[in-house]
Amino acid sequence: RGKRAFIAGVADDNGYGWAIAKSLAAAGAEILVGTWVPALNIFETSLRRGKFDESRVLPDGSLVEITKVYPLDAVFDCPEDVPEDVKSNKRYAGSSNWTVKEVAESVRQDFGTIDILVHSLANGPEVSKPLLETSRNGYLAAISASSYSFVSLLKHFLPIMNTGGATISLTYIASERIIPGYGGGMSSAKAALESDTRVLAFEAGRKNRVRVNTISAGPLRSRAAKAIGFIDMMIDYSLENAPLQKELSAEEVGSAAAFLASPLASAITGTVLYVDNGLNAMGVGV
Ligand code: NAD
């Protein structure tokens, strides 16, 4: 039987989530995605109208099939957590069952189990502010959307993950080195995500032999990255200073994710894998 993957954080064909979906599909996995509720309509419409068809092409010429798109807002664990103003918001009221617990339950009802869980989402409302100017609410929102969202996804999906399954999240080197401009508590959120990768590797490993790894990816011109505002500078910096002087493609991160999710990586858990043209290893810019 082929493997089944749930990828949280796909809303267009530019980001890492999309590239990971493609690599997993190319390796034979069935693809389910979780799409942020406010982005759901446009994503589904674009998919249906063929707007992504060019980027759906796999190496063998076939097109990636997404078996099902689930609306998801990973900052809410269950319906009781959703405040009135969100509940009644037009974009949210049009969908249902999009809290983490409900999505896991829907996937269980529709498919029974999954083998691979991917977390490719982050949000920091104050990302453009330096940490010293970040509000408590902004900081907590960054942690909620970008770090606890993974804890919650794993907590709710672990019971439906087959033994030997794998989970992958995406992190950024701003967790451990100073990257001015990656503000709003996002650097803190990535540090939490990496630390949680180790603790959760232990807990999920002991519980159901599920592996937990994170990929520290280099800069990519995704929708989320463009919103931060310094992505072109980071891409230029990497081109100039990394051991491998080439632009990083989302496919390279997709391939690494497919490896981590595969039996080739069956003894790898609790790790941060750099997929960044080696930039992390540099001590000075040259
Ligand atoms: P992206 O815009 O493709 O993905 C981010 C996704 O998160 C979007 O689809 C957005 O709709 C979704 N999202 C935001 N809040 C959500 C919520 N509450 N619930 C559900 N979904 C939500 O951008 P990306 O850059 O590919 O980001 C994917 C991951 O890669 C993130 O964790 C990001 O931090 C990480 N990353 C990106 C870069 C980069 O340069 N682009 C570098 C390193 C790591």
py3Dmol code that shows the C-alpha trace and the ligand (Angstrom):
import py3Dmol

protein = """\
ATOM      1  CA  ARG A   1       0.000   0.000   0.000  1.00  0.00           C
ATOM      2  CA  GLY A   2       1.193   3.522  -0.800  1.00  0.00           C
ATOM      3  CA  LYS A   3       1.649   5.980   2.032  1.00  0.00           C
ATOM      4  CA  ARG A   4      -0.794   8.739   2.877  1.00  0.00           C
ATOM      5  CA  ALA A   5       0.409  12.237   3.805  1.00  0.00           C
ATOM      6  CA  PHE A   6      -1.346  15.184   5.409  1.00  0.00           C
ATOM      7  CA  ILE A   7       0.389  18.466   4.637  1.00  0.00           C
ATOM      8  CA  ALA A   8      -0.695  21.486   6.672  1.00  0.00           C
ATOM      9  CA  GLY A   9       0.097  24.892   5.155  1.00  0.00           C
ATOM     10  CA  VAL A  10      -0.524  24.754   1.406  1.00  0.00           C
ATOM     11  CA  ALA A  11      -2.412  27.683  -0.133  1.00  0.00           C
ATOM     12  CA  ASP A  12      -0.627  28.246  -3.460  1.00  0.00           C
ATOM     13  CA  ASP A  13       2.078  26.686  -5.633  1.00  0.00           C
ATOM     14  CA  ASN A  14       4.982  28.863  -4.428  1.00  0.00           C
ATOM     15  CA  GLY A  15       5.762  27.629  -0.934  1.00  0.00           C
ATOM     16  CA  TYR A  16       7.602  24.729   0.642  1.00  0.00           C
ATOM     17  CA  GLY A  17       4.354  22.877   1.433  1.00  0.00           C
ATOM     18  CA  TRP A  18       3.470  22.627  -2.246  1.00  0.00           C
ATOM     19  CA  ALA A  19       6.968  21.413  -3.155  1.00  0.00           C
ATOM     20  CA  ILE A  20       6.834  18.782  -0.407  1.00  0.00           C
ATOM     21  CA  ALA A  21       3.425  17.628  -1.638  1.00  0.00           C
ATOM     22  CA  LYS A  22       4.905  17.187  -5.112  1.00  0.00           C
ATOM     23  CA  SER A  23       7.945  15.232  -3.921  1.00  0.00           C
ATOM     24  CA  LEU A  24       5.839  12.951  -1.754  1.00  0.00           C
ATOM     25  CA  ALA A  25       3.389  12.401  -4.625  1.00  0.00           C
ATOM     26  CA  ALA A  26       6.281  11.636  -6.987  1.00  0.00           C
ATOM     27  CA  ALA A  27       7.402   8.995  -4.472  1.00  0.00           C
ATOM     28  CA  GLY A  28       3.934   7.434  -4.587  1.00  0.00           C
ATOM     29  CA  ALA A  29       2.166   8.959  -1.582  1.00  0.00           C
ATOM     30  CA  GLU A  30      -1.486   9.979  -1.513  1.00  0.00           C
ATOM     31  CA  ILE A  31      -1.765  13.691  -0.735  1.00  0.00           C
ATOM     32  CA  LEU A  32      -4.187  15.422   1.644  1.00  0.00           C
ATOM     33  CA  VAL A  33      -3.658  19.091   2.442  1.00  0.00           C
ATOM     34  CA  GLY A  34      -4.786  21.489   5.157  1.00  0.00           C
ATOM     35  CA  THR A  35      -5.338  25.024   3.890  1.00  0.00           C
ATOM     36  CA  TRP A  36      -5.708  28.115   6.067  1.00  0.00           C
ATOM     37  CA  VAL A  37      -9.432  28.979   6.142  1.00  0.00           C
ATOM     38  CA  PRO A  38      -9.110  32.555   4.807  1.00  0.00           C
ATOM     39  CA  ALA A  39      -7.070  31.254   1.838  1.00  0.00           C
ATOM     40  CA  LEU A  40      -9.269  28.229   1.116  1.00  0.00           C
ATOM     41  CA  ASN A  41     -11.603  29.724  -1.464  1.00  0.00           C
ATOM     42  CA  ILE A  42      -8.972  31.135  -3.741  1.00  0.00           C
ATOM     43  CA  PHE A  43      -6.812  28.004  -3.447  1.00  0.00           C
ATOM     44  CA  GLU A  44      -9.644  25.647  -4.357  1.00  0.00           C
ATOM     45  CA  THR A  45     -10.861  27.895  -7.171  1.00  0.00           C
ATOM     46  CA  SER A  46      -7.360  28.193  -8.618  1.00  0.00           C
ATOM     47  CA  LEU A  47      -6.872  24.415  -8.397  1.00  0.00           C
ATOM     48  CA  ARG A  48     -10.192  23.770 -10.128  1.00  0.00           C
ATOM     49  CA  ARG A  49      -9.551  26.321 -12.873  1.00  0.00           C
ATOM     50  CA  GLY A  50      -6.187  24.768 -13.688  1.00  0.00           C
ATOM     51  CA  LYS A  51      -4.126  27.735 -12.527  1.00  0.00           C
ATOM     52  CA  PHE A  52      -1.600  25.385 -10.905  1.00  0.00           C
ATOM     53  CA  ASP A  53      -1.549  22.777 -13.674  1.00  0.00           C
ATOM     54  CA  GLU A  54       1.900  23.750 -14.898  1.00  0.00           C
ATOM     55  CA  SER A  55       3.379  23.333 -11.422  1.00  0.00           C
ATOM     56  CA  ARG A  56       1.430  20.108 -10.880  1.00  0.00           C
ATOM     57  CA  VAL A  57       3.532  18.240 -13.458  1.00  0.00           C
ATOM     58  CA  LEU A  58       5.599  15.407 -11.949  1.00  0.00           C
ATOM     59  CA  PRO A  59       8.850  14.035 -13.383  1.00  0.00           C
ATOM     60  CA  ASP A  60       6.924  11.206 -15.125  1.00  0.00           C
ATOM     61  CA  GLY A  61       4.618  13.713 -16.840  1.00  0.00           C
ATOM     62  CA  SER A  62       1.553  12.998 -14.720  1.00  0.00           C
ATOM     63  CA  LEU A  63      -0.128  15.676 -12.562  1.00  0.00           C
ATOM     64  CA  VAL A  64      -0.087  15.764  -8.734  1.00  0.00           C
ATOM     65  CA  GLU A  65      -3.491  14.778  -7.429  1.00  0.00           C
ATOM     66  CA  ILE A  66      -4.614  16.287  -4.151  1.00  0.00           C
ATOM     67  CA  THR A  67      -7.138  13.760  -2.879  1.00  0.00           C
ATOM     68  CA  LYS A  68      -8.767  16.221  -0.476  1.00  0.00           C
ATOM     69  CA  VAL A  69      -8.318  19.786   0.739  1.00  0.00           C
ATOM     70  CA  TYR A  70      -9.296  20.404   4.369  1.00  0.00           C
ATOM     71  CA  PRO A  71      -9.929  23.884   5.733  1.00  0.00           C
ATOM     72  CA  LEU A  72      -7.661  24.395   8.765  1.00  0.00           C
ATOM     73  CA  ASP A  73      -6.827  27.087  11.248  1.00  0.00           C
ATOM     74  CA  ALA A  74      -4.006  25.711  13.356  1.00  0.00           C
ATOM     75  CA  VAL A  75      -4.289  28.358  16.075  1.00  0.00           C
ATOM     76  CA  PHE A  76      -7.517  26.752  17.287  1.00  0.00           C
ATOM     77  CA  ASP A  77      -7.540  23.285  18.826  1.00  0.00           C
ATOM     78  CA  CYS A  78     -11.290  22.713  19.166  1.00  0.00           C
ATOM     79  CA  PRO A  79     -14.556  24.596  18.517  1.00  0.00           C
ATOM     80  CA  GLU A  80     -14.779  25.817  22.129  1.00  0.00           C
ATOM     81  CA  ASP A  81     -11.540  27.796  21.553  1.00  0.00           C
ATOM     82  CA  VAL A  82     -12.933  29.865  18.676  1.00  0.00           C
ATOM     83  CA  PRO A  83     -13.946  33.396  19.642  1.00  0.00           C
ATOM     84  CA  GLU A  84     -17.270  34.853  18.439  1.00  0.00           C
ATOM     85  CA  ASP A  85     -15.759  37.362  16.008  1.00  0.00           C
ATOM     86  CA  VAL A  86     -13.885  34.590  14.185  1.00  0.00           C
ATOM     87  CA  LYS A  87     -16.886  32.253  14.206  1.00  0.00           C
ATOM     88  CA  SER A  88     -19.088  34.890  12.606  1.00  0.00           C
ATOM     89  CA  ASN A  89     -16.418  36.139  10.176  1.00  0.00           C
ATOM     90  CA  LYS A  90     -17.687  35.612   6.647  1.00  0.00           C
ATOM     91  CA  ARG A  91     -14.601  33.722   5.498  1.00  0.00           C
ATOM     92  CA  TYR A  92     -14.782  31.331   8.448  1.00  0.00           C
ATOM     93  CA  ALA A  93     -18.559  30.887   8.622  1.00  0.00           C
ATOM     94  CA  GLY A  94     -18.533  29.454   5.082  1.00  0.00           C
ATOM     95  CA  SER A  95     -16.453  26.427   6.189  1.00  0.00           C
ATOM     96  CA  SER A  96     -16.781  24.003   9.040  1.00  0.00           C
ATOM     97  CA  ASN A  97     -14.710  21.565  11.104  1.00  0.00           C
ATOM     98  CA  TRP A  98     -11.471  23.488  10.649  1.00  0.00           C
ATOM     99  CA  THR A  99     -10.014  23.366  14.172  1.00  0.00           C
ATOM    100  CA  VAL A 100      -7.085  20.978  14.597  1.00  0.00           C
ATOM    101  CA  LYS A 101      -9.072  18.385  16.527  1.00  0.00           C
ATOM    102  CA  GLU A 102     -11.906  18.420  14.004  1.00  0.00           C
ATOM    103  CA  VAL A 103      -9.575  18.149  11.000  1.00  0.00           C
ATOM    104  CA  ALA A 104      -7.861  15.096  12.514  1.00  0.00           C
ATOM    105  CA  GLU A 105     -11.286  13.593  13.183  1.00  0.00           C
ATOM    106  CA  SER A 106     -12.415  14.294   9.589  1.00  0.00           C
ATOM    107  CA  VAL A 107      -9.257  12.692   8.186  1.00  0.00           C
ATOM    108  CA  ARG A 108      -9.878   9.656  10.399  1.00  0.00           C
ATOM    109  CA  GLN A 109     -13.448   9.358   9.157  1.00  0.00           C
ATOM    110  CA  ASP A 110     -12.442   9.813   5.511  1.00  0.00           C
ATOM    111  CA  PHE A 111      -9.266   7.717   5.375  1.00  0.00           C
ATOM    112  CA  GLY A 112      -8.670   5.969   8.715  1.00  0.00           C
ATOM    113  CA  THR A 113      -4.942   6.565   9.072  1.00  0.00           C
ATOM    114  CA  ILE A 114      -1.996   8.559   7.724  1.00  0.00           C
ATOM    115  CA  ASP A 115       1.735   7.819   7.542  1.00  0.00           C
ATOM    116  CA  ILE A 116       3.250  11.258   7.064  1.00  0.00           C
ATOM    117  CA  LEU A 117       2.406  14.572   8.742  1.00  0.00           C
ATOM    118  CA  VAL A 118       3.948  17.785   7.410  1.00  0.00           C
ATOM    119  CA  HIS A 119       3.757  21.175   9.157  1.00  0.00           C
ATOM    120  CA  SER A 120       4.594  23.922   6.673  1.00  0.00           C
ATOM    121  CA  LEU A 121       3.003  26.944   8.247  1.00  0.00           C
ATOM    122  CA  ALA A 122       3.978  29.972  10.246  1.00  0.00           C
ATOM    123  CA  ASN A 123       2.519  33.331  11.071  1.00  0.00           C
ATOM    124  CA  GLY A 124       3.821  36.275  13.076  1.00  0.00           C
ATOM    125  CA  PRO A 125       1.595  39.354  12.948  1.00  0.00           C
ATOM    126  CA  GLU A 126       4.456  41.584  14.113  1.00  0.00           C
ATOM    127  CA  VAL A 127       7.239  39.902  12.097  1.00  0.00           C
ATOM    128  CA  SER A 128       8.409  43.226  10.687  1.00  0.00           C
ATOM    129  CA  LYS A 129       8.979  44.682  14.181  1.00  0.00           C
ATOM    130  CA  PRO A 130      12.244  44.144  16.075  1.00  0.00           C
ATOM    131  CA  LEU A 131      11.891  41.894  19.124  1.00  0.00           C
ATOM    132  CA  LEU A 132      12.367  44.906  21.413  1.00  0.00           C
ATOM    133  CA  GLU A 133       9.268  46.490  19.881  1.00  0.00           C
ATOM    134  CA  THR A 134       7.143  43.347  19.808  1.00  0.00           C
ATOM    135  CA  SER A 135       4.021  43.304  21.966  1.00  0.00           C
ATOM    136  CA  ARG A 136       3.192  40.413  24.269  1.00  0.00           C
ATOM    137  CA  ASN A 137       0.186  39.578  22.076  1.00  0.00           C
ATOM    138  CA  GLY A 138       2.286  39.639  18.909  1.00  0.00           C
ATOM    139  CA  TYR A 139       4.915  37.369  20.473  1.00  0.00           C
ATOM    140  CA  LEU A 140       2.342  34.902  21.773  1.00  0.00           C
ATOM    141  CA  ALA A 141       0.525  34.908  18.421  1.00  0.00           C
ATOM    142  CA  ALA A 142       3.788  34.015  16.634  1.00  0.00           C
ATOM    143  CA  ILE A 143       4.391  31.115  19.040  1.00  0.00           C
ATOM    144  CA  SER A 144       0.770  29.981  18.789  1.00  0.00           C
ATOM    145  CA  ALA A 145       0.648  29.907  14.982  1.00  0.00           C
ATOM    146  CA  SER A 146       4.219  28.787  14.323  1.00  0.00           C
ATOM    147  CA  SER A 147       5.200  26.489  17.222  1.00  0.00           C
ATOM    148  CA  TYR A 148       2.251  25.274  19.281  1.00  0.00           C
ATOM    149  CA  SER A 149       0.430  24.583  16.006  1.00  0.00           C
ATOM    150  CA  PHE A 150       2.878  21.709  15.477  1.00  0.00           C
ATOM    151  CA  VAL A 151       2.457  20.376  19.019  1.00  0.00           C
ATOM    152  CA  SER A 152      -1.298  20.451  18.507  1.00  0.00           C
ATOM    153  CA  LEU A 153      -1.209  18.822  15.065  1.00  0.00           C
ATOM    154  CA  LEU A 154       1.000  16.008  16.323  1.00  0.00           C
ATOM    155  CA  LYS A 155      -1.111  15.543  19.445  1.00  0.00           C
ATOM    156  CA  HIS A 156      -4.296  15.167  17.416  1.00  0.00           C
ATOM    157  CA  PHE A 157      -2.892  13.208  14.460  1.00  0.00           C
ATOM    158  CA  LEU A 158      -0.645  10.811  16.414  1.00  0.00           C
ATOM    159  CA  PRO A 159      -3.564   8.502  17.284  1.00  0.00           C
ATOM    160  CA  ILE A 160      -4.267   8.019  13.567  1.00  0.00           C
ATOM    161  CA  MET A 161      -0.625   7.712  12.484  1.00  0.00           C
ATOM    162  CA  ASN A 162       0.575   4.280  11.478  1.00  0.00           C
ATOM    163  CA  THR A 163       3.511   2.855  13.436  1.00  0.00           C
ATOM    164  CA  GLY A 164       6.773   3.923  11.844  1.00  0.00           C
ATOM    165  CA  GLY A 165       5.254   7.144  10.496  1.00  0.00           C
ATOM    166  CA  ALA A 166       7.150  10.381  10.058  1.00  0.00           C
ATOM    167  CA  THR A 167       6.531  14.064  10.705  1.00  0.00           C
ATOM    168  CA  ILE A 168       8.376  17.052   9.292  1.00  0.00           C
ATOM    169  CA  SER A 169       8.223  20.772   9.993  1.00  0.00           C
ATOM    170  CA  LEU A 170      10.054  23.735   8.472  1.00  0.00           C
ATOM    171  CA  THR A 171      12.314  25.997  10.486  1.00  0.00           C
ATOM    172  CA  TYR A 172      14.735  28.849   9.856  1.00  0.00           C
ATOM    173  CA  ILE A 173      18.250  29.596  11.085  1.00  0.00           C
ATOM    174  CA  ALA A 174      17.061  32.806  12.792  1.00  0.00           C
ATOM    175  CA  SER A 175      16.313  30.459  15.733  1.00  0.00           C
ATOM    176  CA  GLU A 176      20.016  30.135  16.533  1.00  0.00           C
ATOM    177  CA  ARG A 177      21.812  33.001  14.779  1.00  0.00           C
ATOM    178  CA  ILE A 178      20.971  36.690  14.674  1.00  0.00           C
ATOM    179  CA  ILE A 179      18.970  37.509  11.542  1.00  0.00           C
ATOM    180  CA  PRO A 180      17.886  41.149  11.876  1.00  0.00           C
ATOM    181  CA  GLY A 181      14.476  41.612  10.252  1.00  0.00           C
ATOM    182  CA  TYR A 182      13.035  38.239  11.306  1.00  0.00           C
ATOM    183  CA  GLY A 183      11.171  39.843  14.169  1.00  0.00           C
ATOM    184  CA  GLY A 184       7.909  39.765  16.064  1.00  0.00           C
ATOM    185  CA  GLY A 185       9.017  36.742  18.092  1.00  0.00           C
ATOM    186  CA  MET A 186       9.370  34.613  14.942  1.00  0.00           C
ATOM    187  CA  SER A 187      12.988  33.825  15.842  1.00  0.00           C
ATOM    188  CA  SER A 188      11.766  32.704  19.274  1.00  0.00           C
ATOM    189  CA  ALA A 189       8.987  30.649  17.657  1.00  0.00           C
ATOM    190  CA  LYS A 190      11.491  28.779  15.474  1.00  0.00           C
ATOM    191  CA  ALA A 191      13.718  28.119  18.507  1.00  0.00           C
ATOM    192  CA  ALA A 192      10.696  26.609  20.265  1.00  0.00           C
ATOM    193  CA  LEU A 193       9.831  24.533  17.189  1.00  0.00           C
ATOM    194  CA  GLU A 194      13.368  23.096  17.075  1.00  0.00           C
ATOM    195  CA  SER A 195      13.444  22.302  20.777  1.00  0.00           C
ATOM    196  CA  ASP A 196      10.001  20.712  20.538  1.00  0.00           C
ATOM    197  CA  THR A 197      11.285  18.596  17.633  1.00  0.00           C
ATOM    198  CA  ARG A 198      13.611  16.854  20.088  1.00  0.00           C
ATOM    199  CA  VAL A 199      11.129  16.447  22.935  1.00  0.00           C
ATOM    200  CA  LEU A 200       8.351  15.294  20.607  1.00  0.00           C
ATOM    201  CA  ALA A 201      10.739  12.883  18.860  1.00  0.00           C
ATOM    202  CA  PHE A 202      11.128  11.194  22.234  1.00  0.00           C
ATOM    203  CA  GLU A 203       7.454  11.201  23.124  1.00  0.00           C
ATOM    204  CA  ALA A 204       6.083  10.172  19.702  1.00  0.00           C
ATOM    205  CA  GLY A 205       8.935   7.716  19.210  1.00  0.00           C
ATOM    206  CA  ARG A 206       8.209   5.931  22.459  1.00  0.00           C
ATOM    207  CA  LYS A 207       4.462   6.028  21.898  1.00  0.00           C
ATOM    208  CA  ASN A 208       4.182   4.815  18.330  1.00  0.00           C
ATOM    209  CA  ARG A 209       7.674   4.787  16.801  1.00  0.00           C
ATOM    210  CA  VAL A 210       6.774   7.963  14.920  1.00  0.00           C
ATOM    211  CA  ARG A 211       9.769  10.086  13.851  1.00  0.00           C
ATOM    212  CA  VAL A 212       9.900  13.871  14.290  1.00  0.00           C
ATOM    213  CA  ASN A 213      12.346  16.003  12.297  1.00  0.00           C
ATOM    214  CA  THR A 214      12.554  19.570  11.113  1.00  0.00           C
ATOM    215  CA  ILE A 215      14.167  21.049   8.007  1.00  0.00           C
ATOM    216  CA  SER A 216      16.044  24.318   8.421  1.00  0.00           C
ATOM    217  CA  ALA A 217      15.455  25.725   4.975  1.00  0.00           C
ATOM    218  CA  GLY A 218      17.261  28.491   3.154  1.00  0.00           C
ATOM    219  CA  PRO A 219      15.428  31.523   1.762  1.00  0.00           C
ATOM    220  CA  LEU A 220      12.597  31.016  -0.744  1.00  0.00           C
ATOM    221  CA  ARG A 221      10.422  33.698  -2.362  1.00  0.00           C
ATOM    222  CA  SER A 222       7.126  32.291  -0.981  1.00  0.00           C
ATOM    223  CA  ARG A 223       4.035  34.298  -0.215  1.00  0.00           C
ATOM    224  CA  ALA A 224       4.824  34.243   3.529  1.00  0.00           C
ATOM    225  CA  ALA A 225       8.459  35.251   2.952  1.00  0.00           C
ATOM    226  CA  LYS A 226       7.505  38.157   0.700  1.00  0.00           C
ATOM    227  CA  ALA A 227       5.300  39.457   3.502  1.00  0.00           C
ATOM    228  CA  ILE A 228       8.343  39.681   5.801  1.00  0.00           C
ATOM    229  CA  GLY A 229       9.944  42.089   3.348  1.00  0.00           C
ATOM    230  CA  PHE A 230      13.637  41.103   3.283  1.00  0.00           C
ATOM    231  CA  ILE A 231      13.529  37.916   1.239  1.00  0.00           C
ATOM    232  CA  ASP A 232      15.359  39.260  -1.839  1.00  0.00           C
ATOM    233  CA  MET A 233      18.197  40.457   0.370  1.00  0.00           C
ATOM    234  CA  MET A 234      18.438  37.032   2.066  1.00  0.00           C
ATOM    235  CA  ILE A 235      18.497  35.256  -1.304  1.00  0.00           C
ATOM    236  CA  ASP A 236      21.251  37.584  -2.556  1.00  0.00           C
ATOM    237  CA  TYR A 237      23.196  37.123   0.695  1.00  0.00           C
ATOM    238  CA  SER A 238      23.031  33.347   0.326  1.00  0.00           C
ATOM    239  CA  LEU A 239      24.073  33.488  -3.337  1.00  0.00           C
ATOM    240  CA  GLU A 240      27.095  35.517  -2.369  1.00  0.00           C
ATOM    241  CA  ASN A 241      28.146  33.740   0.830  1.00  0.00           C
ATOM    242  CA  ALA A 242      26.972  30.107   0.871  1.00  0.00           C
ATOM    243  CA  PRO A 243      29.339  27.262  -0.029  1.00  0.00           C
ATOM    244  CA  LEU A 244      26.987  26.401  -2.921  1.00  0.00           C
ATOM    245  CA  GLN A 245      26.456  29.585  -4.931  1.00  0.00           C
ATOM    246  CA  LYS A 246      23.103  28.821  -6.529  1.00  0.00           C
ATOM    247  CA  GLU A 247      19.528  29.777  -5.822  1.00  0.00           C
ATOM    248  CA  LEU A 248      17.756  27.277  -3.566  1.00  0.00           C
ATOM    249  CA  SER A 249      14.727  25.681  -5.205  1.00  0.00           C
ATOM    250  CA  ALA A 250      11.663  24.580  -3.257  1.00  0.00           C
ATOM    251  CA  GLU A 251      12.096  21.168  -4.929  1.00  0.00           C
ATOM    252  CA  GLU A 252      15.385  20.662  -3.082  1.00  0.00           C
ATOM    253  CA  VAL A 253      13.540  21.040   0.212  1.00  0.00           C
ATOM    254  CA  GLY A 254      10.783  18.774  -1.143  1.00  0.00           C
ATOM    255  CA  SER A 255      13.344  16.067  -1.929  1.00  0.00           C
ATOM    256  CA  ALA A 256      14.876  16.284   1.540  1.00  0.00           C
ATOM    257  CA  ALA A 257      11.395  15.982   3.054  1.00  0.00           C
ATOM    258  CA  ALA A 258      10.655  12.909   0.911  1.00  0.00           C
ATOM    259  CA  PHE A 259      13.909  11.368   2.137  1.00  0.00           C
ATOM    260  CA  LEU A 260      13.118  12.129   5.791  1.00  0.00           C
ATOM    261  CA  ALA A 261       9.638  10.637   5.383  1.00  0.00           C
ATOM    262  CA  SER A 262      10.976   7.480   3.731  1.00  0.00           C
ATOM    263  CA  PRO A 263      12.408   4.257   5.192  1.00  0.00           C
ATOM    264  CA  LEU A 264      15.845   5.519   4.051  1.00  0.00           C
ATOM    265  CA  ALA A 265      15.668   7.767   7.136  1.00  0.00           C
ATOM    266  CA  SER A 266      14.285   5.112   9.496  1.00  0.00           C
ATOM    267  CA  ALA A 267      16.890   5.841  12.208  1.00  0.00           C
ATOM    268  CA  ILE A 268      16.695   9.626  11.945  1.00  0.00           C
ATOM    269  CA  THR A 269      14.575  11.461  14.490  1.00  0.00           C
ATOM    270  CA  GLY A 270      14.855  14.580  16.637  1.00  0.00           C
ATOM    271  CA  THR A 271      17.107  16.307  14.104  1.00  0.00           C
ATOM    272  CA  VAL A 272      17.342  19.683  12.435  1.00  0.00           C
ATOM    273  CA  LEU A 273      18.392  19.034   8.829  1.00  0.00           C
ATOM    274  CA  TYR A 274      19.854  22.040   7.000  1.00  0.00           C
ATOM    275  CA  VAL A 275      18.730  22.383   3.400  1.00  0.00           C
ATOM    276  CA  ASP A 276      20.268  25.766   2.690  1.00  0.00           C
ATOM    277  CA  ASN A 277      23.176  25.363   0.252  1.00  0.00           C
ATOM    278  CA  GLY A 278      25.394  25.091   3.354  1.00  0.00           C
ATOM    279  CA  LEU A 279      24.977  28.708   4.456  1.00  0.00           C
ATOM    280  CA  ASN A 280      24.569  27.638   8.115  1.00  0.00           C
ATOM    281  CA  ALA A 281      28.144  26.374   8.198  1.00  0.00           C
ATOM    282  CA  MET A 282      29.739  29.721   7.328  1.00  0.00           C
ATOM    283  CA  GLY A 283      31.338  31.783  10.097  1.00  0.00           C
ATOM    284  CA  VAL A 284      31.909  34.951   8.089  1.00  0.00           C
ATOM    285  CA  GLY A 285      30.577  36.361   4.850  1.00  0.00           C
ATOM    286  CA  VAL A 286      33.100  36.228   1.999  1.00  0.00           C
TER     287      VAL A 286
END
"""
ligand_1 = """\
44
NAD
P 3.815 29.759 2.451
O 3.122 31.066 2.387
O 3.767 28.883 1.238
O 3.302 28.868 3.661
C 2.809 29.353 4.874
C 1.395 28.828 4.999
O 0.924 28.962 6.326
C 0.404 29.575 4.103
O -0.230 28.648 3.243
C -0.600 30.144 5.112
O -1.899 30.167 4.594
C -0.456 29.142 6.245
N -0.957 29.589 7.549
C -0.685 30.734 8.221
N -1.346 30.759 9.386
C -2.042 29.598 9.474
C -2.924 29.038 10.443
N -3.230 29.686 11.576
N -3.471 27.825 10.202
C -3.194 27.153 9.066
N -2.362 27.633 8.110
C -1.795 28.838 8.318
O 5.320 30.118 2.844
P 6.610 29.229 3.147
O 7.717 30.221 3.230
O 6.743 28.103 2.209
O 6.356 28.693 4.615
C 6.282 27.320 4.976
C 7.193 27.051 6.159
O 8.547 27.199 5.738
C 7.009 28.007 7.344
O 7.138 27.299 8.552
C 8.176 28.944 7.178
O 8.553 29.581 8.397
C 9.225 27.965 6.708
N 10.445 28.565 6.129
C 10.357 29.419 5.061
C 11.514 29.992 4.534
C 11.448 30.934 3.348
O 12.422 31.618 3.049
N 10.334 30.984 2.633
C 12.769 29.673 5.080
C 12.831 28.787 6.157
C 11.666 28.240 6.674
"""
view = py3Dmol.view(width=600, height=400)
view.addModel(protein, "pdb")
view.setStyle({"model": 0}, {"cartoon": {"style": "trace"}})
view.addModel(ligand_1, "xyz")
view.setStyle({"model": 1}, {"stick": {}})
view.zoomTo()
view.show()
